[in-house]
């Protein structure tokens, strides 16, 4: 895979001083996500998955929130159906990222089919933050590669260590929701997203005692209905 | 955990990615639908935080995890890096659990 075929004449991308800050950001983020991968590995084994199943999830599914969601529903005793439903709801957002990336990524159909596997929160965020199309492509592929390596390596380490570690002793059961807090926080600068988050959270909490485990996560999706209402009025105007 | 779940999730997750990037390509969806899809992470991830912090099975409980998540929220609000938010959430939970 060459990142810079369309970059005739210029220096190689890894020596490009202009791209260096983005490169450091991509690699730092990937390392942090790798540590998160360790906690996924530990948690997944604790939830009853084998080391192989845990690694297969990170290798083939490769979208963290869905993996954590499935694992946490299964670990709590939920059905396969509700685990799958909640995880797929979360995976749907990668389709939206795909739409955004399709206007930015270069390359053949084969390369796009490969790129699809890596179209997730972090790669999209890193790519769209770059000023030029070339840097958007670079940021996407660098983040994709580093994140994929670290996420899978972290998962493997966590899964192997898993049976030797009691997740509760180290507070690892709180590492997942803490990671979700970090992921969701930047989204909440948008008023509509805040409303969706409040509805999602309240629905989840109030339906927990009266529905089977896993179902409250499915029901929380009603929060997106705040998007049906009219396009944004400026903040501060009465509605 | 079953292999059925692993495989179904792998196929489904790739299906969404490919649909957006390759199948739909540059096409635009109805704006109402795009607006709603864009709100899925906010609604569902928040629900996951609530579930993993305040519930055990079908019970609503407040325990050491709540303290850890309060710490994580403060860290996220102060724009701490992802890794700091995660470690703080875990460490505070572990400490409160140990002391409690």
Interface residues (C-beta under 8 A of the other chain):
Chain A: X28 X29 X31 X32 X33 X35 X36 X39 X44 X47 X48 X49 X50 X53 X56 X57 X60 X61 X62 X63 X65 X66 X67 X68 X69 X70 X71 X72 X74 X76 X77 X80 X83 X84 X86 X87 X88 X89 X90 X91 X92 X93 X94 X95 X96 X97 X98 X99 X101 X102 X103 X105 X109 X112 X113 X115 X116 X117 X119 X120 X121 X168 X169 X170 X171 X172 X173 X174 X175 X176 X177 X178 X179 X180 X181 X182 X183 X184 X185 X187 X188 X190 X192 X193 X194 X196 X197 X198 X199 X200 X201 X203 X204 X205 X208 X209 X210 X212 X213 X216 X217 X220 X221 X222 X223 X224 X225 X226 X227 X228 X231
Chain B: X1 X2 X3 X4 X5 X6 X8 X9 X10 X12 X13 X14 X16 X17 X18 X19 X20 X21 X22 X24 X25 X26 X27 X29 X31 X32 X34 X35 X36 X37 X38 X39 X40 X41 X42 X43 X44 X45 X46 X47 X48 X49 X50 X51 X52 X53 X54 X55 X56 X57 X58 X59 X60 X64 X65 X68 X69 X71 X72 X73 X75 X76 X77 X81 X82 X83 X85 X86 X87 X88 X89 X90 X91 X92 X93 X94 X95 X97
